[in-house]
Every structure is written in C-alpha cells, then in structure tokens.
Amino acid sequence: MADASKNGVAQEAVQNIKRSSKTMTEAEARQILGVTEDSSWEEIVQKYDNLFERNAKNRSFYLQSKVHRAKECLEEVHKPKEPETK
C-alpha cells in the first residue's frame, strides 16, 4: 500500500482497501454471538442482548462494540427481502 501511495493511487482508494479489510465476516459474527446458520433472528437478538448487557456490567466497551458489530453484520443477512417492483 505504501507503493500505491507513491505511485499516485488516490488516497481514498487506499483508505477503502484498509477499511474493507476490517469488515466483520458473517462467520466471525456468528462465532462472537455463539449462534449457528440455523439460528432464528429471535435467538440472535437474545444472545446479543445477553452479551451486550454482561459486557456493560463489566465495562468492557471493546467487547460491547464487537457484539454490536456482530449483530449489525447478521442484520444484513436476516433482513427481509423487499418485494421487487415491476
């Protein structure tokens, strides 16, 4: 990436590459929340609430953020599909 900056590649593109490498995968999100691919959305939310509250009591803001990002990631997977308009 350092070479890319020297070669005139837009700084924004380099930043986008760095950002995308930090994106949480679905597998990582499931592992953090302790759920499987077969888990219902209700089970995911229940695990999220439990872990978020437990880490709030322990003042572990880093773990709270990981739990929150995991839920956000899985929301994308479980979001109901909007009907197509013709």
Helices and strands as residue ranges (DSSP letters): H 2-6, H 11-20, H 26-33, H 41-57, H 61-78
